[in-house]
Each structure stands twice: as structure tokens, then as C-alpha cells.
Amino acid sequence: MTHPLNLTPREFEVVNILCAVGSNKLIARQLGISVYTVSTMIHRACQKAGVNDRVTLALKWDRMMREPQ
């Protein structure tokens, strides 16, 4: 399965949760991974999306998920 922005399956999962929860600590707790790992995945997703911060990433992600396929 190809994910939007060529995210890895785990990055995809992290960004989805980011849009709902927002906090690295809560994302990490929900996925059972470290906060550092969450931060790294969000940073990589931002790079792939061509944005500079998590808020812009979440907004772009939300628009992408609402677009008809």
C-alpha cells in the first residue's frame, strides 16, 4: 500500500494520531514508542510534506485526507 507523501506505515500512523491528539507524549504512549521516536517521525513527515512545522503538517494532512481519491 502506498501512503500519501510516501510516508512509512508507522509515520502514517503517527501523523494520523498527531491530527487527533497533538502531543508527542500522548502519541508515544498510545503507540508504545519513545517521545524521541515520535519527534523524529514527525520531523521526517514534515520534510516529506515540504512543511516546516507540525501544525502546518496537520493542516496539510487533514486537507489531503478529505480530498476525494
PyMOL commands that set and color helices and strands:
alter all, ss='L'
color gray80, all
select helices_A, chain A and resi 4-6+9-20+24-31+35-49+54-66
alter helices_A, ss='H'
color red, helices_A
deselect
rebuild
show_as cartoon
